[in-house]
Amino acid sequence: MAEDLKFELSLEVAENLETFSELLKKDANTMLNEALEQYFENEQKKLLEKNLEDENAMTNLDFDEFWDDVDI
């Protein structure tokens, strides 16, 4: 599957990649892999936080608080 992927980088990103490659003495593949790993970690954290917020939003009232203002 990895061989089927195609990437297009903007000129600015390609230039930054080349510049930082020289400054950090790292090859572009290493930097791209590091950046993507960090991106995936950040996105996973966001998804977990959102799921937790959604779960808390559904369960933030206890039984008495929920039924307190209900008139039967």
C-alpha positions in Angstrom: 0.0 0.0 0.0 2.8 2.5 0.8 4.1 2.3 -2.7 0.7 3.5 -4.0 0.8 6.8 -2.0 1.6 10.0 -3.8 2.5 13.3 -2.1 2.5 16.8 -3.4 4.3 19.4 -1.3 4.0 23.1 -1.8 7.1 24.9 -2.9 7.4 26.6 0.5 7.2 23.3 2.4 9.7 21.7 0.1 12.1 24.6 0.6 11.6 24.4 4.4 12.2 20.7 4.3 15.5 21.2 2.4 16.6 24.0 4.7 15.8 22.2 7.9 17.4 19.0 6.5 20.7 20.9 6.2 20.4 22.7 9.6 19.5 19.6 11.5 21.6 17.2 9.5 18.7 14.9 9.0 17.4 13.5 5.8 13.9 14.5 4.6 12.4 11.1 5.1 13.4 11.1 8.7 11.9 14.5 9.3 8.7 13.6 7.4 8.3 10.4 9.4 8.9 12.3 12.7 6.4 15.0 11.7 3.7 12.5 10.8 4.2 10.5 13.9 3.8 13.7 16.0 0.7 14.6 13.9 -0.9 11.2 14.5 -0.2 11.4 18.2 -1.8 14.9 18.5 -4.8 13.9 16.5 -5.3 10.7 18.5 -5.2 12.8 21.7 -7.8 15.2 20.3 -10.0 12.3 19.4 -9.7 10.8 22.8 -10.4 14.1 24.5 -13.4 14.7 22.3 -14.8 11.2 23.0 -14.3 11.8 26.7 -16.1 15.2 26.5 -18.9 13.6 24.5 -19.2 10.9 27.1 -19.2 13.4 30.0 -21.7 15.6 28.3 -24.1 12.7 28.2 -23.5 11.7 31.9 -22.8 14.9 33.8 -26.1 14.8 35.8 -26.9 12.3 38.4 -30.4 10.8 38.8 -31.7 13.4 41.2 -30.3 16.3 39.3 -31.9 15.0 36.1 -35.4 14.5 37.6 -35.3 17.4 40.0 -37.3 19.9 37.8 -39.6 17.4 36.2 -43.3 17.8 37.1 -45.4 14.7 36.8 
